[in-house]
C-alpha cells in the first residue's frame, strides 16, 4: 500500500496535488485589523480601503469569496492512489478569490500573521473527487502556516488590498494538534449481489477539538488501485464519530472468488480491511 508522502515528497510529485476537503472550518465573523480602527475592512465581501480622511474606495481587482482552514490536504501519492499532505506542526488556509476582470498573479498574494508572511506551496495539480486529475484554478490559493498559529490577526494581502480572516477561522488556527484513534470494520464474505459497507469509528483522544482528515482508497474488485473519497470530521475532545461507505458489488461480474481491500491513510496511521466476494452460485 502506498505510504503517506512527506512534505518534500508531495511537493515533488509531478501529478500530485492539493485539494480542499469536506469538513474544513469555513471562515465567518470577519474581523477588522485588530491593531487599529482604520485600515482595511470588509463590506459585503468586498475588500475596501479606508483613507485617513475617512473615505472608502472599493478594490477592483479581486474579491475574497471563501476562506477555509484544514490540518491536512489530499494529494495523489501515486498515479492511482491518494494520501494526506501536512505535518503535525502545520495547517492550511485556503482562500478563493474572484474578479470581474483579470486576477493578480498568484505570487502577488501573501498571508500575513502578526508581521510574518507565508507564501503558497508550488503544487498546482490536484485530485478532484469523481473527476480524476485537474489543475488548481488560479483563484484557489492555499497557504501553509504553523499549528498552532500564535497570532492576534491573520490577513490576505495583495497589491494595496487586505482581507482580514474571520474570528471563527482564527480560533481554529490557534488550536494545537490533537490525536485520533481509528477503528475500521467491514463484513466477512459477501455475495456478488450484496453491497459492501466499510464503517469507521474515529475518536479524538486529545485534549482539544480537532479535524480528522483521511484518504480512502480501494484495491479490487477488477481494479488494481483507485481513490475512493476524502474522509473528514470535526470532533470535540474525548468524543467520537462513526462514518460508513458502501460499494455496490453487482457492478462487476464475480469470478470464482474476488477480493477487495479498503485502505485508509491519515497523517498518523493507516487501516486496511479486506472483503471476500463470492458468486451467488457458491451460496446455493
Secondary structure, DSSP 4 states (H G I P E B T S, - for coil): -PPPPPHHHHHH-SS-B----TTPEEP-S----TT-SSSEEEETTEEEEE-TTS-EEE-SS-EEEEEEEES-EEEEEETTEEEEE--TTEEEEEEEEE-SSPPPPGGG-EEEETTEEE---S--EEE-TTS-EEEPPTTEEEEEEESS---S-EEEEETTEEEEPPHHHHHHHTPPP--EEEEEE--SSEETTSEEEEEEEEEE-SSS-EEEEEEEEEE-SS-S-EEEEEEEEEE-TT-EEEEEEEEEGGGS---SEEEEEEEEEETTEEEEEEEEEE-GGGG-
